[in-house]
């Protein structure tokens, strides 16, 4: 059974130098209350694995951590909507590793399910491929890049509803990277809009066995 904690208690679980997976797609499906508490905690030198670098106009989420200089390395699929990411990358104040979105999902899945890696043709002949030093294998006459698994110390995820057992339901596209990230971290923190006694098993997307801590994102 997942333990209910506050956003501040959740933030205290994130330590300097940790690798942190952050669910969400821009402002959709992000655990913004928990991320704000992490930003206020002052933790630093984080490696953040996230779909993107956030959006400055929202002033919350992973963008807040980046703006504060708390992220040493961002692993993401796109950064174009946050100019600050590009500026910091070019200035050398934050390392940025770009990964194709499908490859990111598969790398996280591999980390969560104990696989040794992923073979994919995506990225061949590009800076995310051989130029990044990734091995290339030929199978049945076709070349594939080898992508290593991704795993994190902590995953900060979101759900629409969470029950007392840690089972999670999502509305629409809010599930995005949250689902696979919940499998690939030592500690999983889940912020939910609503805490309920029980969720219909047919509606469960993240199983409670994967969730360690729950934060009530709808608490006032």
C-alpha positions in Angstrom: 0.0 0.0 0.0 1.4 3.4 -1.0 2.2 5.8 1.7 0.5 9.2 1.6 2.9 12.2 2.0 3.0 15.9 1.3 4.7 17.5 -1.6 7.4 18.8 0.7 8.0 15.3 2.1 8.2 14.0 -1.5 10.7 16.6 -2.4 12.9 15.6 0.5 13.3 12.2 -1.1 15.2 13.8 -4.0 18.8 14.3 -3.1 21.7 16.1 -4.8 23.1 14.2 -7.8 20.2 11.9 -8.3 18.7 10.8 -11.6 15.0 11.7 -11.7 12.4 10.7 -14.2 9.7 13.3 -14.6 6.4 12.4 -16.3 4.3 14.7 -18.4 4.2 16.2 -21.9 4.8 20.0 -21.6 2.1 21.0 -19.1 -0.1 17.8 -19.6 0.2 15.1 -17.0 2.9 16.7 -14.9 3.2 16.5 -11.1 3.6 20.2 -10.8 3.0 20.6 -7.0 5.7 18.0 -6.3 8.1 19.6 -8.8 7.6 23.0 -7.3 8.4 21.6 -3.9 11.6 20.1 -5.4 12.5 23.4 -6.9 12.0 25.1 -3.5 14.1 22.5 -1.7 17.3 23.7 -3.4 18.5 20.2 -4.5 21.0 20.4 -7.2 23.1 18.5 -9.8 20.2 16.5 -11.0 20.0 14.4 -14.1 16.5 14.8 -15.3 14.9 12.4 -17.8 11.8 14.1 -19.2 9.9 14.3 -22.5 10.9 18.0 -22.8 12.3 21.1 -21.1 9.0 22.6 -20.1 7.4 25.8 -21.1 8.5 29.2 -19.6 5.0 30.7 -19.8 3.7 28.2 -17.2 6.5 28.8 -14.7 6.1 25.4 -13.2 7.2 21.8 -13.7 10.7 20.8 -15.0 11.1 24.4 -16.4 11.3 25.7 -12.8 14.2 23.3 -12.0 16.0 24.2 -15.2 15.6 28.0 -14.6 17.0 27.6 -11.0 20.1 25.8 -12.3 19.2 22.6 -10.4 19.6 20.4 -13.5 23.1 19.4 -14.5 22.0 17.0 -17.3 18.7 16.9 -19.2 17.8 13.9 -21.2 14.8 14.8 -23.4 13.0 14.3 -26.7 12.6 18.0 -27.6 13.6 21.3 -26.1 12.3 23.9 -28.7 9.5 25.4 -26.6 11.9 26.5 -23.8 14.7 28.8 -25.3 16.5 28.7 -21.9 17.4 25.1 -22.4 19.2 25.9 -25.7 20.9 28.8 -24.2 22.2 26.8 -21.3 23.3 24.0 -23.6 25.2 26.3 -25.8 26.8 28.1 -22.8 27.9 24.7 -21.3 26.0 25.3 -18.1 23.7 22.3 -18.6 24.4 19.1 -20.5 21.5 18.2 -22.9 21.1 14.7 -24.5 18.4 14.5 -27.2 16.7 11.2 -27.8 14.0 10.4 -30.3 10.7 10.1 -28.5 10.0 6.5 -29.5 13.5 5.5 -28.5 13.1 7.3 -25.2 10.0 5.3 -24.4 11.7 2.0 -25.3 14.9 2.9 -23.4 12.7 3.5 -20.3 10.7 0.4 -20.9 14.0 -1.6 -21.1 15.1 -0.2 -17.8 11.8 -1.0 -16.2 11.5 -4.6 -17.5 15.1 -5.6 -17.0 16.1 -5.7 -20.7 19.7 -5.2 -21.8 18.8 -2.5 -24.3 16.9 -1.7 -27.5 17.8 -2.2 -31.2 16.3 0.5 -33.4 16.9 2.0 -36.9 15.9 5.4 -35.6 18.8 7.8 -35.5 21.1 6.0 -37.9 23.4 8.6 -39.6 22.4 11.4 -37.3 24.0 13.1 -34.3 21.9 10.9 -31.9 23.3 7.8 -33.6 26.9 6.8 -34.6 28.2 10.4 -34.0 27.2 9.9 -30.3 29.3 6.7 -30.3 26.4 4.3 -30.1 27.1 0.8 -31.5 25.6 -0.3 -34.8 24.6 -3.9 -35.4 23.6 -5.6 -38.7 20.8 -8.1 -38.4 19.5 -9.9 -41.5 21.2 -7.2 -43.6 19.6 -4.3 -41.8 21.5 -1.9 -39.5 20.3 -1.0 -36.0 21.5 1.4 -33.3 21.9 0.0 -29.9 20.2 2.1 -27.2 21.0 1.5 -23.6 18.3 1.2 -20.9 17.3 4.2 -18.8 16.7 3.9 -15.1 16.3 6.5 -12.3 16.7 6.8 -8.6 13.3 8.5 -8.4 10.3 8.9 -10.7 7.9 11.8 -10.2 4.7 10.8 -11.9 1.1 12.0 -12.2 -2.3 10.4 -12.2 -5.9 11.6 -12.4 -7.0 9.4 -9.6 -5.1 7.2 -7.1 -6.7 4.8 -4.6 -5.5 3.7 -1.2 -3.6 0.8 -2.7 -1.6 3.0 -5.1 -3.5 2.0 -8.2 -3.8 4.8 -10.8 -6.3 5.9 -13.4 -5.7 8.5 -16.1 -7.9 10.8 -18.1 -7.0 11.1 -21.8 -3.5 11.9 -22.8 -2.3 12.6 -19.2 -0.8 9.1 -19.1 2.0 9.9 -21.6 5.4 9.0 -20.1 4.0 8.5 -16.6 3.1 4.9 -17.2 6.4 3.6 -18.3 8.4 5.7 -15.9 6.6 4.2 -13.0 8.3 0.9 -13.9 11.9 2.2 -14.2 12.8 3.9 -10.9 13.9 2.8 -7.4 11.3 5.1 -5.8 8.1 6.2 -7.4 6.2 9.3 -6.2 2.7 9.7 -7.6 0.8 13.0 -7.5 -2.9 12.6 -8.1 -5.7 15.1 -8.7 -8.0 13.0 -6.6 -7.5 10.3 -3.9 -10.3 7.7 -3.7 -10.9 4.5 -1.7 -10.8 2.2 -4.7 -10.5 2.2 -8.5 -12.3 -0.3 -10.8 -9.7 -2.8 -11.8 -10.6 -2.3 -15.4 -9.6 1.3 -15.2 -6.2 0.8 -13.5 -3.3 1.9 -15.7 -0.4 1.9 -13.2 -0.6 -0.9 -10.7 -0.3 0.0 -7.0 2.7 -2.4 -6.5 4.8 0.1 -8.5 3.9 3.2 -6.4 5.8 4.0 -3.2 4.4 7.4 -2.2 1.2 9.3 -3.1 0.7 13.1 -2.9 -2.7 14.6 -3.0 -2.4 17.2 -5.8 -6.0 18.4 -5.2 -5.4 19.3 -1.5 -6.0 22.9 -0.6 
